[in-house]
């Protein structure tokens, strides 16, 4: 069983994978340039890194869970570029036949902490309680791990926690995954 969680970002994409019961983490991104060509290159570089990490592994993923774009962000900075990255990654994974679930940011927060308004520190504290022996480098890895956990609970790999966690899972449009079919 291979479940992947992705928190896409141009600077620091969070990547988590549960494979045969073990949780592994990674973070990757690319430096940006303010020029139009530099922005295009950055989006393409990060998208390719994410897609290759998912599809070029010895075992195909049973499920990939990706955080949906945050539409309510007040930061204007690279929001347009981040949304472009998201669509490229989702489109490429879909074209590779990957079983894909998209989780809205508020649903991810509810699953991890019980509230959709959780701050990054709340997410990190909840992750430290859930995985006390795992060293998280940043909040991007934490989000990716929680996305993996959502997929694992949905597929029955993790026991159901009930309550708000189960309610958060019911709000997601899950693909019809056939375990081991990939």
BELBEL-V180648 format. One record per residue. PHI is phi in whole degrees, 0 to 359 (* if undefined). D_CENTER is the distance of its C-alpha to the mean C-alpha in Angstrom with 2 decimals. Layout:
PHI/D_CENTER
PHI/D_CENTER
This chain:
*/16.93
230/13.71
240/10.30
243/7.19
242/3.64
230/2.27
249/3.67
289/6.62
203/9.99
286/13.42
271/14.53
208/11.83
291/8.48
273/6.70
228/6.42
224/7.31
217/9.53
252/12.05
227/15.04
52/18.40
86/17.53
262/16.57
264/13.43
239/12.94
232/11.11
204/11.34
218/11.19
208/12.69
192/14.05
213/17.50
293/20.47
247/21.58
237/25.04
288/26.38
284/28.05
301/26.98
297/26.86
295/24.93
293/22.21
298/22.07
299/22.00
296/19.15
300/16.89
295/18.07
297/17.68
292/14.04
301/13.24
297/15.46
300/14.00
295/10.48
296/12.32
297/14.90
298/12.76
281/11.48
266/14.90
263/17.43
262/17.10
302/20.09
249/18.36
293/16.48
288/13.29
284/14.33
203/11.06
243/7.71
245/5.40
239/3.76
287/4.87
288/8.45
294/10.82
272/12.80
278/16.21
261/18.25
296/17.75
272/21.20
291/20.49
267/21.81
345/21.29
254/18.83
303/17.33
299/18.85
294/17.50
298/13.88
292/14.28
298/15.96
303/13.19
302/10.78
293/13.65
296/14.54
298/11.29
298/11.19
297/14.95
293/15.11
296/12.84
298/14.94
293/18.06
273/17.35
76/17.39
285/13.90
289/13.28
233/10.45
237/9.48
252/8.50
247/8.22
298/10.42
307/10.07
294/13.28
294/12.37
299/9.55
295/12.41
297/14.94
300/13.35
283/13.14
236/16.40
96/18.36
224/18.44
283/16.55
250/18.09
297/16.86
275/17.02
303/14.85
295/17.60
295/17.43
297/13.79
293/14.89
295/18.05
295/16.53
295/14.37
297/17.68
286/19.42
290/17.03
234/16.92
296/20.17
260/20.56
260/17.27
261/17.53
270/14.55
278/15.36
197/13.57
291/11.54
293/8.55
294/8.62
299/9.38
300/6.53
297/4.25
295/7.47
295/7.90
298/5.19
301/7.14
298/10.14
298/9.96
296/10.05
294/12.68
292/14.69
301/14.73
277/16.04
85/18.45
285/17.38
252/17.26
293/20.14
296/19.67
274/19.83
76/21.47
57/22.13
294/19.55
299/16.69
297/18.24
298/18.91
296/15.29
294/14.50
292/17.50
275/16.27
266/13.53
273/14.89
270/14.19
288/15.49
280/18.62
271/17.46
253/20.39
303/19.66
77/20.74
282/21.46
276/19.39
